Amino acid sequence: MKYNFDEIVNRKGTYSLKWDGGELIKEIGFTDRYDEETLPLFTADMDLPVPQSLIEALHKTVNHKIFGYSIFPKEYYEAIQSWFKNRHDWEIKKEEIIYSPGTVHALNIAVKAFTNSGDGVIIQRPVYPPFTSAIEGNGRKVINNTLLCDENGYYSIDFVDFEEKAKEESTKLFILCNPHNPVGRVFNIEELTRLSDICADNNVLIIADEIHGDLIRRNQTFFPISKVTNNAGHIITCTAINKTFNVAGLHCTNIIISNPKLRKIFSEEMGFQLASPFTIAALIAVYNDGEEWLEQLKEYIDETIEWVIKFLAEKMPQVKVRIPEGTYILWMDFSAYGLSPEEVHERIYNKANVLLEDGIMFGEEGLYYQRICIPSPRSIIKDAFERISKEF
């Protein structure tokens, strides 16, 4: 089946955070302006239609007319196992899979389960803001292993600094983001193995957020850290259909824990969790029949990114940006304009009326950056960048 990702699907009036959440968005300080003409491109969900198999599965669930408590059938686990085996050559046992209603929820559970008040947790800024809130909100200490950025905007890991911080007695946990949000790195086998070995040597547990692992560019390969390391006994992995198949509203994360002791501790901290019948039907449908859709989606996103890179090179060459190895996020450096971050914000958010995310939200390393999520019909992305370019 050929999907039309250029189709404009009107999301207004559908309880969409992006398109209906203007008052909330202004209230929490994202922007001063949000009106009927605002283009919201700040959050990581897509304005693109989902796979037909998913629509049919959800219709079938609706037509049943009863939506009670639901169990996880064997088909649920088999779909997960088959997907990761076929796409990533990763063998996952049924008993290693734990359902969570969300990745951020799982991160908070892990921080509470495996650390004590005052313990240190390593993150690699600039990074997804809920990593920080999961640490500080639970009374733990952020230990920042800042990613290194060269003159071409390529990010790498400062392993000397990482090892020093892993050796600190108070360091108990490392939250890995791979593919990395927002910088777009897909870490290679050498990098992942080295991170794993350092953590294992220093009794530091790894929580790997890999929920963007299916959204990678042409000629890139994503490696689950639990697959490439010699020993995954100190690793907890978060996987999800939410980003891959645009179903964030169905709340479906699956946590993979091979170590039985860690699995027991995590499960007890989280407590008993059940998913809705819609969530269960959705996962089975997309993991069994969503691959063709995903390949078309990735091609569309690749072409959109290429358009943006070319547009910026021609119209806004002062903006430094590179094609990300993974995710559907662009991390744009506006520092060459010589403007304050506040002025950059004013021009984009209030004058162009395009809603992005200020880079400072991801750490002080992002002060002069803007994050944009680009999985929307290309006409919307073109409109957004044309508006922005006029203000610069």
C-alpha positions, 0 to 999 in steps of 0.5 A: 500500500502506498501512503500519502504523507503529504495529506493534511490531516486537520488535528484541531478539535481532537484534543491534540496537545500540539494543535489544541493546547494553546492555553496550556502551552502559553501557561507553562511558558513555551510562548507568548503567542498561540493563535489560529495561525500558529504552526506547532512543531515542538513536540515529538509526535507526527502529523502523519497518518498511521498504518492501515493495519493499525486503523483496522485493528483499532476499529475491530476493538471499537466494534467489540463494544466492551473495553474492560480490563485486558491481559497481555496475550502471547501474541503481544510478546511474540510481536515484540520478539519478532520485531526486534529479532528481524530488524535488530537481530536482538533475541528477547525472552518473553519473561524479560518484557515488562509493560509500562504506560510510558518511557518517562514513567519508566525512567522515574520508576528506575531512578526510585528503584535503583538509587537513594536520595542524594545519589548521582545519575549521569546524563549527557546534555544537551538532552531530553528535559524529562531526564533531568526532572526524573533525577531532580524530581526524585531527590537525586543529583544530576551528573552531566557528562556533556557531549562534545561538539566539533565545528561541524556540529558533530557530537561525540562522547567525552569518555575521559570525563564519563569514566571519572564520573562513573568512578565517583562513589555516589554515581549509581545510574546512567541514563543513555539516550540512543538515538540521542534526542536532540542531537541526533547521534546514533551511537556505534558499537565501539561507543556503546561497548565502551560505555557499557564496560565502564559502567559494569566496572564501576557498578553503574546501572544503565537505563537505555532510552532507545525509543527512537531506534527505528527512526534512523537515516539511510545507510545508518544502523541502530544497535541496541546496547543490550545486544552489542555488550558482552554482558547485559546484566546491568542494562535496562532498555526502554523500547516503544511503539509510540515514536515509531508508529505515532501512537504516543496517546496510546501509552505503550512502552516495553522495558527489557530487563534480562537480569532477574534480580533487577527485573524483580526490583523494577516490577515491584517499584512500578506495581501492577500495570495493565494496558488498554485493549486499544494499546494491546491491539495497536502493538500487535498490529504495527509490529506484525504489519507495520514495516512497509509503512515504516520504510515509506515514512523513513523515506519521507522524513529523509526527503523532508530533512534534505529539503530543510538542509538545502533551504537553510543553506540557501536562505539562512546559511548562518544556521548550523545544522547537520543531518541527524543519524536518527530521530526526526529532530533537527538541532539548529544552532543560531549563534552565528547571528550574534543575537541573544537567545531571547531575540531568536525566540522572539523572531521565531515564536512571536513574529514568524508564529512558529512554535519550536523548543528553545535549546536551553530546555535541554541544558545550558549547552543548548542556549543558542539552539532551537529544536524542531520536530519535522514529521509533518506534511512537507507543505507545513514544514516549508511554510514554517521555514519560509516564515522563519527565514523572513524574520532573519 
